[in-house]
Amino acid sequence: MEQYVIKGGNPLVGEVDIAGAKNAALPILAAAIMTDEPVLIENLPDVRDINVLLEAIAEIGAQVDRLNSSTVRINGSAIKDLSVDYEYIKKIRASYYLLGALLGKYKHAEVPLPGGCNIGSRPIDQHLKGFRALGANVGISYGAIVARANVLKGSHIFLDMVSVGATINIMMAASMAQGRTIIENAAREPHVVDVANFLNSMGANIRGAGTDVIRIRGVDKLHGTKYSIIPDQIEAGTFMFAAAATGGDIMVRNVIPKHLEATTAKLEEIGCEVEEFDDAVRVRAGRKLCRTHVKTLPYPGYPTDMQPQIAVTLSIAEGTSIVTESIFENRFKYADELTRMGANIKVEGNTAIIDGVKKLTGARVSAPDLRAGAALVIAGLAAEGITIIDDIVYIQRGYENFEQKLRSLGAEIEKVSTEKEIQKFRLRVG
Ligand code: UD1
């Protein structure tokens, strides 16, 4: 089992390049199989979730050529199997995007039902409601969702809640339905827009992505394309908070500053200076961080995927902060770990009350999920002494070369897998 071992206390200083957005890349890879022509995708992040989805896509018969770590060519012409293996959905829930892609293209898809996950129960009723509205017969058989239609017909769909996954999945299927689909109360996240732009570059006709009403006119066929994925706003935000929590100064490059506005606003509120450039943001930590309140919301609100990172930072900010999680039910699992590092954080329902402490101290902690894991790394970097983080496999799902990027900013962090390596690190850092 790999772990991170960190000696905290160094302010992170320097420049870092952000990879492509994982949450845009996942549906884009799934959508790439909707044509029988080759599709070239660039700026792909080299992270575990992406690699698993590529395996799932190859497994159903598509040709997948990884040209280099950030470029892949996919050809969906040879797909022979419309049923996705449980092994893949078990590893990444986002394999459910193959449901919308296969249903749109072949009018038939079978994908195992994703289970719960570490951040709480995550139903997909809105995805299924959308497929049914398009005329598909959707049932559950032997643990899998089976969706089938003679023809898919455009429809007027009103989502009961703002869901990124449902918006994208329905958008994919509707791209190849007959006639016009309108998705109301659609998610407005940048990755929804990126998937729409990608599908449009394949010949789809999608308008309004980025607003809460998306209009899609179905087409019979999609064609090959070449497409570059947008930068990852969550990876960027994680480095921005790493600068804040360590008293550092980081130029975060290859980003779209507009996508980071909610994060930027909070950093400024707690006393950091954020300078925006065309495709970069520079975060300089204030001498003293101060409290704030934050509530997670769908875009353009403050992202739930940035909640643990701000909470860790607020744990060493002066005053009492309140963090409210309004998207997922179980996203404070890191609080106990953070407490072991000396934080004063009390969780009541969907709210965490954080009394800032002067400093955190290193401890052995465990990453409960992807973003919380990254937040614990930030805590370790800010803490006095040595922190060991177990279960970093979660972090590797979504952060490319995380430890290398942090080291290039002056962090003392190593990936280790034995006690002996931990001892060696301890001796080295003194
Ligand atoms: C995506 C992101 C995830 C991010 C989340 C919110 C990917 C792979 N994951 O997850 O990192 O935290 O958006 O920005 O892109 N819901 C239902 N029924 C549904 C669908 C959703 O009740 O059919 C609920 C969910 O339980 C949750 C809320 O709606 O409470 C939002 O979920 P959703 O936006 O769908 O998140 P994901 O697409 O799963």
Residues whose N, C-alpha, C, O or C-beta is under 5 A from the ligand:
A	BS01	UD1	N23 A94 S121 R122 P123 I124 D125 Q126 H127 M161 V162 S163 V164 G165 A166 T304 D305 I327 F328
